[in-house]
Amino acid sequence: MTLVDLLQFAGNALLQNRRRSALSLVGVSIGVVAVVSLTAIGEGGIRFVADQFSSLGASVVIIAPGRNETTGGIPRGIGGIPNDLTLRDSIILERRIQSVRHSVPISVSTDTISFGQRSRNVPIIGATSDFQRLQKLEVASGQFLPEGEADRGDSVVVLGHTVAKELFAAGNPLGMTVRIGGWRMRVIGVLAMRGTQLGMQVDESVFIAVATSMRMANRSSVSRIMLELYPKADPDRAIEQVKKLLIERHDEEDFTCISQDAVLESLSSIIRTIALAIVGIAAISLAVAGIGIMNVMLVSVSERSAEVGLLKAIGATRRQILGVFLVEAATLSMLGGLLGLAAGTGLVLLGNQLYPAVDAATPIWAIVAVMILSLGTGVGFGVLPAWRAANLDPVAALQGH
């Protein structure tokens, strides 16, 4: 009995029990769809995080107020805790650490911006001219914040795309005066549409000079300091120098330094761990489908005992009978796997159409692993029914016992 004969025999047997076969196919397919789609989401999430941090361009070190003992994570939200990082700290870091190309102090607050009868609450990002290049922000019209000393600031503002559209509709905002809280600010630029970047809603924010932002919020300290390092600089060595310098100035380590690479590695590891855990849970459905295959095959053996007796009567060996039922179980699981792979791929493509920012894609290793697992499920759970069929007594089988 050749492999082709076995496959034909298995196909005819599955077609004779279409309903049971279809239910088993669905069970295997659901498990494969879950694994394929969830690994795609996990990989897409990792790429999304990597793309977000790649927008920073060169290697970046982030300094946040407050001591965070857990390394590798993003410090707590900006602007929400007492901090004692100052503009002077930022200036000295740039001047005294050779690996620092630019030091960008950032102050974050919220207030109401208004023009005429229109107003809305917006995040106010206080920064310097280097912030545009560091975040790769594109200016649609006008200019970004002018160059100058960080501790000096003019009453000018750059509007996010959505803010400009809501306040001025189709009008040109350049040169117009808006009110932010009780301050009058002249609009010098409008950013191109950007969306969310590193948790910041760029389109719904406004950007002003950091010194002006601190005066408006009545603050003496900044929310963050971002250090852009030279291309060949070592981030770990730069962090050591930053810590040494700031401890000298503050008399204690009351801040947290973390590199761009450390944040990316930490977030990628978290996303990958969560994705694999969910995939593991989803793979349990394949085991459930395998139990279904085993039940189908056990029933099939009982119903086809006369057929098995006839095969043995004409000279089929135990090994051939075992092969018949194993091939049948493997065919059922592989068809379910292929169907699930097609459905899962289609689901991933649909998700990419609905949420293009994530760009989910199932990795090759996941496809190979799930197909091997699918085949293994069919063979593993098909052993018992096949073994039972192979050990049937031919005389008793022909009599239907």
C-alpha positions in Angstrom: 0.0 0.0 0.0 1.7 3.2 -1.2 1.5 6.7 0.3 -0.9 7.7 -2.6 -3.1 4.8 -1.7 -3.1 5.8 2.0 -4.0 9.4 1.1 -6.8 8.3 -1.2 -8.1 6.0 1.4 -8.0 8.7 4.1 -9.7 11.2 1.7 -12.6 8.9 1.0 -13.0 8.1 4.7 -13.1 11.8 5.6 -15.6 12.6 2.8 -17.9 9.8 4.0 -18.1 11.6 7.4 -18.3 15.2 6.2 -20.0 16.7 9.3 -17.6 15.2 11.8 -14.6 16.0 9.6 -15.8 19.6 9.2 -16.1 20.1 12.9 -12.6 18.8 13.5 -11.3 21.0 10.8 -12.9 24.0 12.4 -11.4 23.1 15.8 -7.9 22.9 14.4 -8.4 26.1 12.2 -9.5 28.2 15.2 -6.3 27.3 17.1 -4.1 28.1 14.1 -5.9 31.4 13.4 -5.3 32.4 17.0 -1.6 31.6 16.9 -1.0 33.2 13.5 -2.9 36.4 14.3 -1.5 36.9 17.8 2.1 36.4 16.8 1.5 38.9 14.0 0.2 41.4 16.4 3.1 40.9 18.7 5.7 41.3 15.9 3.8 44.4 14.7 3.8 45.9 18.2 7.6 45.4 18.4 8.1 47.0 15.0 5.8 49.9 16.0 7.8 50.6 19.1 11.1 50.4 17.2 9.7 52.8 14.6 8.6 55.2 17.3 12.1 55.3 18.8 13.8 55.4 15.4 12.1 58.7 14.9 14.6 60.1 17.5 17.3 59.5 15.0 20.6 59.5 16.9 21.2 57.8 20.2 19.3 59.6 23.0 19.5 59.7 26.7 16.5 60.7 28.7 16.8 62.3 32.1 13.7 62.3 34.3 13.2 63.7 37.8 12.8 61.3 40.7 14.7 58.1 41.4 13.4 55.0 39.6 15.1 51.9 41.0 13.7 49.7 38.2 16.0 49.9 35.2 15.0 49.5 31.6 11.5 51.1 31.9 10.1 54.4 30.9 9.9 56.8 33.9 6.6 58.0 35.1 4.4 60.5 33.2 5.7 63.9 32.5 4.8 66.9 34.6 3.0 64.9 37.4 5.6 64.8 40.2 7.8 67.3 41.9 11.1 67.7 40.0 14.3 69.5 40.4 15.8 69.4 36.9 16.6 72.9 35.8 17.4 74.7 32.7 20.9 75.3 34.2 21.3 71.5 34.5 20.5 71.2 30.8 22.9 73.9 29.7 25.8 72.5 31.9 25.3 69.0 30.6 25.7 70.1 27.0 28.7 72.2 27.8 30.7 69.8 30.0 30.0 66.3 28.5 31.8 65.9 25.3 29.6 63.1 23.9 26.5 65.3 24.2 25.7 67.0 20.9 22.6 68.8 22.1 20.7 69.1 25.3 17.0 69.6 24.9 15.0 70.6 28.1 11.3 69.9 27.9 8.5 71.4 30.0 5.0 69.9 29.7 1.7 71.5 30.9 -1.8 72.0 29.8 -3.9 75.1 29.3 -6.6 76.6 27.1 -5.7 78.1 23.7 -8.2 80.5 22.1 -8.7 82.6 19.0 -11.8 84.7 18.7 -14.7 82.6 19.9 -12.9 79.3 19.4 -11.0 77.6 22.2 -9.8 74.2 23.3 -7.6 72.6 26.0 -4.2 71.5 24.7 -0.9 70.0 25.9 1.7 72.7 25.9 5.2 71.4 25.0 8.0 73.8 26.0 11.2 73.0 24.1 14.0 74.4 22.1 14.7 74.6 18.3 16.6 71.3 18.5 13.4 69.5 19.5 12.1 69.6 15.9 15.1 67.8 14.5 15.3 65.4 17.4 11.7 64.3 17.0 11.8 64.7 13.2 8.8 67.0 13.1 7.8 68.4 9.8 6.7 72.0 9.5 3.8 72.5 7.0 4.0 76.3 7.0 6.1 79.0 8.7 8.9 77.8 11.0 9.6 76.0 14.2 10.8 77.6 17.4 13.7 80.0 16.7 17.3 79.3 17.8 18.6 80.9 21.0 19.5 80.3 24.6 17.3 77.9 26.4 16.8 80.3 29.3 15.3 82.9 27.0 12.0 82.7 25.2 9.8 84.8 23.0 6.1 84.9 23.0 5.7 82.7 19.9 3.9 79.5 19.3 3.9 76.6 16.8 0.5 74.9 16.4 -0.1 71.2 15.8 -2.1 70.3 12.7 -5.4 69.6 14.5 -5.2 72.7 16.7 -4.6 75.0 13.7 -7.4 73.5 11.8 -9.9 73.8 14.7 -9.0 77.4 15.6 -8.5 78.8 12.1 -10.5 76.4 9.9 -9.3 77.2 6.3 -7.6 80.5 7.3 -3.9 81.1 7.5 -2.8 81.3 11.2 0.7 82.6 10.5 1.2 86.0 12.2 -2.1 85.7 14.1 -2.2 86.2 17.8 -3.7 83.5 20.1 -4.2 83.4 23.8 -2.8 80.6 25.9 -4.2 81.0 29.4 -3.7 84.7 30.0 -0.7 85.0 27.6 -0.8 86.5 24.1 1.3 84.4 21.7 2.1 85.0 18.0 1.7 82.0 15.7 5.0 81.5 13.7 4.4 77.9 12.4 2.1 75.0 11.8 3.2 71.4 11.9 2.3 68.8 9.3 0.0 66.0 10.3 2.0 63.5 12.5 -0.4 61.6 14.8 0.9 60.1 18.1 4.6 59.8 18.7 6.1 58.2 21.8 2.8 58.9 23.6 2.6 62.5 22.6 -0.3 63.6 20.4 1.6 65.9 18.2 -1.3 67.2 16.1 -3.2 68.2 19.2 -0.3 70.0 21.0 1.2 73.4 20.8 5.0 74.2 21.1 6.5 77.2 22.7 10.0 78.1 24.1 10.8 76.1 27.2 11.6 79.3 29.3 8.3 80.8 28.3 6.5 77.6 29.2 8.0 77.5 32.6 7.0 81.1 33.3 3.5 80.4 32.1 3.2 77.4 34.4 5.0 79.2 37.3 7.7 76.5 37.4 11.4 76.6 38.2 12.1 73.1 36.8 11.7 71.1 33.6 9.9 67.8 33.1 12.6 66.1 31.1 16.0 66.6 29.6 16.7 64.8 26.3 20.4 64.5 25.5 21.3 63.8 21.8 24.6 62.0 21.7 27.1 62.1 18.9 26.8 59.1 16.5 29.8 57.1 17.8 29.2 58.0 21.5 28.7 55.2 24.1 25.3 55.7 25.8 26.4 53.8 28.9 29.5 55.9 29.4 27.4 59.1 28.7 25.0 58.0 31.4 27.8 57.5 33.9 29.1 61.0 33.2 25.6 62.5 33.5 25.1 60.9 36.8 28.4 62.0 38.2 27.8 65.6 37.1 24.2 65.8 38.3 25.0 64.2 41.7 27.7 66.9 42.2 25.1 69.6 41.5 22.2 68.0 43.5 24.2 66.3 46.2 22.1 63.1 45.6 20.9 60.9 42.8 17.4 62.3 42.6 16.9 61.6 38.9 16.6 58.7 36.5 18.8 58.3 33.4 17.8 55.8 30.7 19.0 55.3 27.2 16.9 55.1 24.1 18.2 51.5 23.4 17.3 50.4 27.0 13.8 51.6 26.7 13.4 50.0 23.3 14.8 46.7 24.5 12.6 46.7 27.6 9.4 47.4 25.7 10.2 44.9 23.0 10.8 42.2 25.6 7.6 43.0 27.4 5.5 42.9 24.2 7.2 39.7 23.1 6.6 38.0 26.4 3.0 39.0 26.5 2.5 37.9 22.9 4.1 34.5 23.5 2.0 33.9 26.7 -1.2 34.7 24.8 0.0 32.4 21.9 0.6 29.6 24.4 -2.9 30.0 25.7 -4.3 30.0 22.2 -2.3 26.8 21.4 -4.4 25.1 24.0 -7.2 25.2 21.6 -5.1 23.0 19.3 -5.0 20.4 22.0 -8.8 20.6 22.4 -9.1 20.2 18.6 -6.8 17.2 18.9 -9.1 15.6 21.4 -11.9 16.2 18.9 -9.9 14.4 16.2 -9.3 11.5 18.5 -13.0 11.2 19.2 -13.8 11.3 15.5 -11.2 8.6 14.8 -12.4 6.4 17.7 -15.9 6.6 16.4 -14.6 6.0 12.9 -12.8 2.8 14.0 -16.0 1.5 15.7 -18.1 2.2 12.6 -15.5 0.7 10.2 -14.6 -2.4 12.1 -15.9 -4.6 9.3 -13.8 -2.6 6.8 -10.7 -3.1 9.0 -11.5 -6.9 9.2 -11.8 -7.1 5.4 -8.4 -5.3 5.0 -6.8 -7.8 7.3 -8.5 -10.7 5.6 -7.0 -9.8 2.3 -3.5 -9.5 3.7 -3.1 -6.0 5.2 -0.6 -5.9 8.0 -1.0 -4.3 11.4 1.5 -1.7 10.3 -0.5 -0.8 7.2 -3.7 -0.6 9.2 -1.9 1.7 11.7 -0.7 3.8 8.8 -4.2 4.1 7.3 -5.7 5.7 10.4 -2.6 7.8 11.2 -2.6 9.3 7.7 -6.3 10.0 8.1 -5.8 11.9 11.3 -2.7 13.7 10.0 -4.6 14.7 6.8 -7.5 16.1 8.9 -5.2 18.1 11.1 -3.1 19.4 8.2 -6.1 20.5 6.2 -7.3 22.3 9.3 -3.9 23.9 9.7 -3.8 25.1 6.1 -7.4 26.5 6.4 -6.5 28.2 9.7 -3.3 29.6 8.1 -5.2 31.1 5.2 -7.9 32.5 7.5 -5.3 33.9 10.0 -3.3 35.5 7.2 -6.5 37.1 5.8 -7.4 38.4 9.3 -3.9 39.9 9.7 -4.2 41.6 6.3 -7.6 43.0 7.2 -6.2 44.3 10.5 -3.4 46.1 8.6 -6.0 47.8 6.5 -8.0 49.0 9.5 -4.9 49.8 11.6 -2.0 50.5 9.2 0.2 52.0 12.0 0.8 48.6 13.6 1.9 46.8 10.4 1.3 43.3 11.8 3.0 40.3 10.0 3.2 36.7 11.1 6.9 35.7 11.4 8.1 32.7 9.4 9.1 30.8 12.6 5.5 31.0 13.9 4.0 29.7 10.6 6.5 26.7 10.6 5.9 26.1 14.3 2.1 26.2 14.1 2.0 23.8 11.1 4.3 21.4 12.8 2.2 21.6 15.9 -0.9 21.1 13.9 0.5 18.0 12.2 1.8 16.8 15.6 -1.7 17.2 17.1 -3.3 15.1 14.5 -0.7 12.3 14.7 -0.4 12.4 18.5 -4.1 12.2 19.1 -4.6 9.7 16.2 -2.2 7.1 17.7 -4.8 5.6 20.1 -7.5 5.1 17.5 -5.0 3.8 14.9 -3.5 1.4 17.5 -7.0 0.2 18.4 -7.8 -0.4 14.7 -4.5 -2.2 14.1 -5.2 -4.6 17.0 -8.7 -5.6 16.0 -9.3 -9.3 15.5 -10.1 -9.8 11.8 -12.8 -12.4 12.4 -14.5 -10.4 15.1 -14.2 -7.2 13.0 -15.9 -8.9 10.1 -18.7 -9.9 12.3 -19.0 -6.3 13.5 -17.8 -6.9 17.1 
